[in-house]
């Protein structure tokens, strides 16, 4: 019999489910490179050459191959985020799987977290002292003492968790941290620029956060080097948690600022469109 979430806990449950869904999608779409085969090379004969030795080392000693690409970029074993682990959990079952893990884990949270809003959380020094952020795997046994054993077994069965790499506590710690951060974040001020749906995947029934299209970490550099005007630094896109994390994995801050400073530029990339198409098909069950 599935756990029923009471009406007064629905708002916090949906936030928690979004945090968990983001973590699950990151694990499923996390790229993994197959080990490269080592090939034996014949020792080169020493020959006289008019080319100075420092010319060959000017590129930092990297072998860029015959086509000028870095070997890893040309390696067919390096696959895109979407292509690689999409089948870890069958696509048709992923929404149900997320619902199940989120529901059973949320039911084990301390009662005060299930209904607290921003004002409740900020008005409770005891609650803030109990959950010192960021949480670690070592904190989870105290905060989730009654976790159903079926949850770690299910996550392990689909390769989401690995005892030797990342166990259930290490997986859930950032999920609960993200949930608590959402409770301690003041509601956004009303804005006419806020989108009604994620600007990458188009889902309009999931919580959104804003993404600085020119990342804040490179604001000063972007203006100093003439990449952008100062008035453009606060341009944002409204994204769901999964797409927000994907964008920051897709490219580093400087590359986002120089090449992907609009939603249109992001969606012009095949990998981003594949991600948007895939994640946009995931829907949770109505409760």
C-alpha positions as CSV (number, residue, x, y, z in Angstrom):
1,X,0.0,0.0,0.0
2,X,1.5,3.3,-1.1
3,X,2.1,6.1,1.5
4,X,-0.5,9.0,1.3
5,X,0.9,12.5,1.8
6,X,-1.6,14.7,3.8
7,X,-2.9,17.8,2.2
8,X,-1.0,20.1,4.5
9,X,2.3,18.5,3.5
10,X,1.8,18.6,-0.2
11,X,3.6,21.8,-0.9
12,X,6.8,20.7,0.9
13,X,6.5,17.2,-0.6
14,X,6.5,18.7,-4.1
15,X,9.6,20.7,-3.3
16,X,11.3,17.6,-1.9
17,X,10.3,15.5,-4.9
18,X,11.9,18.1,-7.2
19,X,15.1,18.1,-5.3
20,X,15.2,14.3,-5.4
21,X,14.3,14.2,-9.1
22,X,17.2,16.5,-9.9
23,X,19.6,14.2,-8.0
24,X,18.2,11.1,-9.8
25,X,18.4,12.7,-13.2
26,X,22.0,13.8,-12.6
27,X,23.0,10.3,-11.7
28,X,21.2,8.8,-14.7
29,X,22.6,11.3,-17.1
30,X,26.1,11.4,-15.6
31,X,28.6,10.6,-18.4
32,X,30.9,7.7,-17.9
33,X,33.9,7.1,-20.2
34,X,34.9,3.6,-21.0
35,X,38.5,2.9,-20.2
36,X,40.8,3.7,-23.1
37,X,42.9,0.9,-24.5
38,X,46.6,1.4,-24.2
39,X,48.4,0.7,-27.4
40,X,52.0,-0.2,-27.6
41,X,54.1,2.2,-29.5
42,X,57.3,1.4,-31.2
43,X,60.3,3.3,-29.9
44,X,61.2,6.1,-32.2
45,X,64.7,6.2,-33.8
46,X,66.8,9.1,-32.9
47,X,67.1,11.3,-36.0
48,X,68.5,14.7,-36.6
49,X,65.8,17.3,-37.1
50,X,65.9,20.9,-37.8
51,X,62.7,21.4,-35.8
52,X,63.5,22.7,-32.3
53,X,62.2,20.4,-29.5
54,X,60.3,23.2,-27.8
55,X,58.0,23.5,-30.8
56,X,56.5,20.1,-30.2
57,X,55.9,20.9,-26.5
58,X,54.3,24.3,-27.1
59,X,50.8,22.8,-26.9
60,X,51.4,21.4,-23.4
61,X,52.4,18.0,-24.6
62,X,48.8,17.0,-25.7
63,X,48.3,14.8,-28.7
64,X,45.5,16.3,-30.7
65,X,45.4,13.5,-33.4
66,X,45.3,13.8,-37.1
67,X,42.1,15.7,-37.2
68,X,43.2,18.3,-34.7
69,X,40.8,17.2,-32.0
70,X,41.6,16.2,-28.5
71,X,41.7,12.3,-28.3
72,X,38.9,12.2,-25.7
73,X,36.6,14.4,-27.8
74,X,37.0,12.1,-30.8
75,X,36.6,8.9,-28.7
76,X,33.3,7.2,-29.5
77,X,33.2,5.8,-25.9
78,X,32.6,9.3,-24.6
79,X,28.9,9.7,-24.9
80,X,26.5,12.6,-24.3
81,X,24.7,13.1,-21.0
82,X,21.4,11.9,-22.4
83,X,22.6,9.0,-24.4
84,X,24.7,7.3,-21.8
85,X,22.5,6.3,-18.8
86,X,19.0,6.9,-20.2
87,X,18.2,3.3,-19.7
88,X,19.3,2.9,-16.2
89,X,15.7,3.3,-15.1
90,X,13.3,2.7,-18.0
91,X,12.0,6.0,-19.3
92,X,8.4,5.0,-18.9
93,X,9.0,4.0,-15.3
94,X,11.2,6.9,-14.2
95,X,8.4,9.2,-13.0
96,X,6.8,6.3,-11.0
97,X,10.2,5.4,-9.6
98,X,10.8,9.0,-8.5
99,X,7.4,9.3,-7.0
100,X,8.0,6.1,-5.0
101,X,11.4,7.1,-3.7
102,X,10.3,10.7,-2.9
103,X,7.1,9.6,-1.1
104,X,8.7,7.0,1.1
105,X,11.7,9.1,1.9
106,X,9.6,12.3,2.7
107,X,7.4,10.2,5.0
108,X,10.6,9.5,7.1
109,X,11.5,13.2,7.5
110,X,11.0,14.9,10.9
111,X,7.5,16.1,11.3
112,X,8.4,19.8,11.5
113,X,10.0,19.7,8.1
114,X,6.9,18.4,6.4
115,X,4.9,21.5,6.9
116,X,7.4,24.3,7.7
117,X,7.5,27.3,5.4
118,X,10.1,30.0,5.1
119,X,8.8,32.0,8.0
120,X,8.5,28.9,10.3
121,X,12.1,27.8,9.4
122,X,13.7,31.2,9.9
123,X,11.8,31.8,13.2
124,X,13.1,28.5,14.7
125,X,16.7,28.6,15.8
126,X,16.3,25.1,17.2
127,X,15.4,23.8,13.7
128,X,18.3,25.6,12.1
129,X,20.7,24.3,14.8
130,X,19.4,20.7,14.2
131,X,20.2,20.9,10.5
132,X,23.6,22.5,9.9
133,X,24.2,22.9,6.2
134,X,25.5,21.4,4.1
135,X,24.5,18.0,5.4
136,X,26.8,15.0,4.9
137,X,26.3,11.3,4.7
138,X,27.2,11.0,8.4
139,X,24.2,13.1,9.3
140,X,21.6,11.0,7.6
141,X,21.2,8.2,10.2
142,X,20.2,10.9,12.7
143,X,17.8,12.7,10.3
144,X,16.3,9.6,8.6
145,X,16.5,6.9,11.3
146,X,13.5,5.0,10.0
147,X,14.2,4.9,6.3
148,X,12.6,1.9,4.7
149,X,15.3,-0.7,3.6
150,X,13.5,-1.0,0.3
151,X,14.7,2.5,-0.7
152,X,18.5,1.8,-0.7
153,X,17.8,-1.5,-2.3
154,X,15.8,0.0,-5.1
155,X,18.4,2.8,-5.7
156,X,21.2,0.2,-5.7
157,X,19.4,-2.1,-8.1
158,X,19.2,0.7,-10.7
159,X,22.9,1.7,-10.2
160,X,22.0,5.0,-8.6
161,X,24.0,4.2,-5.4
162,X,27.1,2.1,-5.0
163,X,28.4,1.1,-1.5
164,X,32.0,1.6,-2.6
165,X,31.4,5.0,-4.4
166,X,28.3,6.6,-3.1
167,X,26.0,4.9,-0.6
168,X,22.4,5.8,0.2
169,X,23.4,8.4,2.9
170,X,25.8,10.2,0.6
171,X,23.1,10.3,-2.1
172,X,20.4,11.6,0.2
173,X,22.5,14.2,2.0
174,X,22.6,16.8,-0.9
175,X,18.9,16.1,-1.6
176,X,17.9,17.0,1.9
177,X,20.4,19.9,1.8
178,X,18.7,21.3,-1.3
179,X,15.3,20.9,0.3
180,X,16.4,22.8,3.4
181,X,18.0,25.5,1.3
182,X,14.6,25.9,-0.4
183,X,12.9,26.3,3.0
184,X,15.4,29.0,4.0
185,X,15.2,30.9,0.8
186,X,12.7,33.9,0.9
187,X,9.9,33.8,-1.7
188,X,10.9,35.6,-4.9
189,X,9.6,39.1,-5.4
190,X,6.9,39.4,-8.0
191,X,8.4,39.9,-11.4
192,X,6.9,40.4,-14.9
193,X,9.9,38.6,-16.4
194,X,9.2,35.3,-14.6
195,X,8.4,32.5,-17.0
196,X,5.4,30.1,-16.4
197,X,7.4,27.1,-17.7
198,X,11.0,25.9,-17.8
199,X,12.6,27.7,-20.7
200,X,14.6,24.6,-21.6
201,X,12.3,21.6,-21.2
202,X,8.9,23.4,-21.2
203,X,7.5,21.8,-18.1
204,X,5.0,24.1,-16.5
205,X,4.0,22.1,-13.4
206,X,7.4,22.0,-11.6
207,X,9.2,24.5,-9.4
208,X,11.5,27.0,-11.2
209,X,14.6,28.9,-10.3
210,X,16.4,31.6,-12.2
211,X,19.7,31.0,-14.0
212,X,22.1,33.8,-14.7
213,X,22.7,33.5,-18.4
214,X,26.0,35.2,-17.8
215,X,27.2,33.4,-14.6
216,X,27.9,35.7,-11.7
217,X,31.4,34.2,-11.2
218,X,32.5,35.8,-14.4
219,X,30.6,39.1,-14.3
220,X,33.7,41.3,-13.7
221,X,35.7,39.5,-16.4
222,X,32.8,39.7,-18.9
223,X,32.6,43.4,-18.6
224,X,36.3,44.0,-18.4
225,X,37.0,42.0,-21.6
226,X,34.1,43.5,-23.5
227,X,32.0,40.3,-23.8
228,X,28.9,41.9,-22.4
229,X,27.6,45.2,-21.3
230,X,27.0,45.7,-17.5
231,X,23.3,46.2,-18.1
232,X,23.1,42.6,-19.5
233,X,24.7,40.9,-16.5
234,X,21.3,40.3,-14.8
235,X,19.7,38.6,-17.7
236,X,18.2,35.3,-16.4
237,X,16.3,32.2,-17.7
238,X,13.7,30.5,-15.5
239,X,14.6,26.8,-15.3
240,X,13.5,23.7,-13.4
241,X,16.1,22.2,-11.1
242,X,17.1,19.4,-13.4
243,X,17.7,21.7,-16.4
244,X,19.5,24.3,-14.2
245,X,22.0,21.6,-13.1
246,X,22.3,20.3,-16.6
247,X,23.2,23.7,-18.0
248,X,26.0,24.1,-15.5
249,X,27.3,20.6,-16.3
250,X,27.0,21.3,-20.1
251,X,29.6,24.1,-20.1
252,X,31.9,25.9,-17.6
253,X,31.1,29.4,-16.5
254,X,33.3,31.2,-18.9
255,X,32.0,29.3,-21.9
256,X,28.4,29.9,-20.8
257,X,29.2,33.6,-20.7
258,X,30.9,33.8,-24.1
259,X,28.8,31.3,-26.1
260,X,25.6,30.5,-24.4
261,X,24.3,33.7,-23.0
262,X,20.7,33.3,-24.3
263,X,18.2,30.4,-24.1
264,X,18.2,30.4,-27.9
265,X,22.0,29.8,-28.1
266,X,21.7,26.9,-25.6
267,X,18.8,25.3,-27.5
268,X,20.8,25.6,-30.7
269,X,23.1,22.8,-29.4
270,X,22.0,19.2,-30.2
271,X,22.9,17.9,-26.7
272,X,20.7,20.5,-25.0
273,X,17.8,19.7,-27.3
274,X,18.1,16.0,-26.7
275,X,18.2,16.6,-23.0
276,X,15.1,18.9,-23.2
277,X,13.2,16.4,-25.2
278,X,14.0,13.6,-22.8
279,X,13.5,15.3,-19.5
280,X,10.4,17.1,-20.8
281,X,8.6,13.8,-21.2
282,X,8.9,13.0,-17.4
283,X,5.7,13.6,-15.5
284,X,4.8,12.8,-11.9
285,X,1.5,11.2,-11.1
286,X,-1.3,13.5,-9.9
287,X,-1.9,13.0,-6.2
